[in-house]
Amino acid sequence: MVDLTGKAVLITGASRGIGAATARVFGQAGAVVGLMAQSEEAVAKLADEIGGVVFVGDVARAADMERSVTSFCDRTGRLDVLINNAGVIGPIAGIADADPDAWGQAIDVNLKGVFHGIRAALPVMRAAGGGTILTVGSGAAHAPQEGWSAYCASKAGALMLTRAVDLEARAEGIRAISLSPGTVATDMQAAIRGSGVNPISKLDWSVHIPPEWPARALLWMCGPDADAFLGSEVSLRDEGIRRRVGLIS
């Protein structure tokens, strides 16, 4: 396991699913963990459990993201890792039927939220001589799915942001990588299953991986073994990657 003792890690969307599992894994690895969510109540118990720090805010608002990064750095004196995890699946609807406001909100969270995180973290990491920016992506970035136009478009854009920040900042020690976790047994996957709108919604629940798997992959991505993936994507669908992370033998 990658040792992050003394490192400061900020996780967005930390209240449940992959975000909460990641907070626990990174806390076990010795990191000081900042948990950003839209309400303090949603993450207070988890923060107490791991000794984490709570930040209330909406990644869709640049000022909230900037305030969380600044407050975390004021407390820890550093920001070593940013994990852009916050995301939404809706609206699940055909393009002609999708509500424009709901469609735009998905872009605000899934794409602009990643941009806001990167933009807030870069000055701090550049001043420190480096840092790691990880984004929880999706196979939807590469393949359209019926009813998921907002999700697919936003995840494709988020992957391009990983590539863009790598181009702009790798020479300054910034490591940017996206994680495509595959289908994960979370509340989001339950909403997908309930929609019945495309083949992914019809997958048997047993095929979905536990959220601890992407959490452990994100920790592995903080180490040098993942440097071959800078500016690109790690896919947990790949059995070779699962072995390298230590998820399977």
Rosetta blueprint (number, residue, H / E / L):
1 M L
2 V L
3 D L
4 L L
5 T L
6 G L
7 K L
8 A E
9 V E
10 L E
11 I E
12 T E
13 G L
14 A L
15 S L
16 R L
17 G H
18 I H
19 G H
20 A H
21 A H
22 T H
23 A H
24 R H
25 V H
26 F H
27 G H
28 Q H
29 A L
30 G L
31 A L
32 V E
33 V E
34 G E
35 L E
36 M E
37 A E
38 Q L
39 S L
40 E H
41 E H
42 A H
43 V H
44 A H
45 K H
46 L H
47 A H
48 D H
49 E H
50 I H
51 G L
52 G L
53 V E
54 V E
55 F E
56 V E
57 G L
58 D L
59 V L
60 A L
61 R L
62 A H
63 A H
64 D H
65 M H
66 E H
67 R H
68 S H
69 V H
70 T H
71 S H
72 F H
73 C H
74 D H
75 R H
76 T H
77 G L
78 R L
79 L L
80 D L
81 V E
82 L E
83 I E
84 N E
85 N L
86 A L
87 G L
88 V L
89 I L
90 G L
91 P L
92 I L
93 A E
94 G L
95 I L
96 A L
97 D L
98 A L
99 D L
100 P H
101 D H
102 A H
103 W H
104 G H
105 Q H
106 A H
107 I H
108 D H
109 V H
110 N H
111 L H
112 K H
113 G H
114 V H
115 F H
116 H H
117 G H
118 I H
119 R H
120 A H
121 A H
122 L H
123 P H
124 V H
125 M H
126 R H
127 A H
128 A H
129 G L
130 G L
131 G E
132 T E
133 I E
134 L E
135 T E
136 V E
137 G L
138 S L
139 G H
140 A H
141 A H
142 H L
143 A L
144 P L
145 Q L
146 E L
147 G L
148 W E
149 S H
150 A H
151 Y H
152 C H
153 A H
154 S H
155 K H
156 A H
157 G H
158 A H
159 L H
160 M H
161 L H
162 T H
163 R H
164 A H
165 V H
166 D H
167 L H
168 E H
169 A H
170 R H
171 A H
172 E H
173 G L
174 I E
175 R E
176 A E
177 I E
178 S E
179 L E
180 S E
181 P L
182 G L
183 T L
184 V E
185 A L
186 T L
187 D H
188 M H
189 Q H
190 A H
191 A H
192 I H
193 R H
194 G H
195 S H
196 G L
197 V L
198 N L
199 P H
200 I H
201 S H
202 K H
203 L L
204 D L
205 W H
206 S H
207 V H
208 H L
209 I E
210 P L
211 P L
212 E H
213 W H
214 P H
215 A H
216 R H
217 A H
218 L H
219 L H
220 W H
221 M L
222 C L
223 G L
224 P H
225 D H
226 A H
227 D H
228 A H
229 F H
230 L L
231 G L
232 S L
233 E E
234 V E
235 S E
236 L L
237 R L
238 D L
239 E H
240 G H
241 I H
242 R H
243 R H
244 R H
245 V H
246 G L
247 L L
248 I L
249 S L
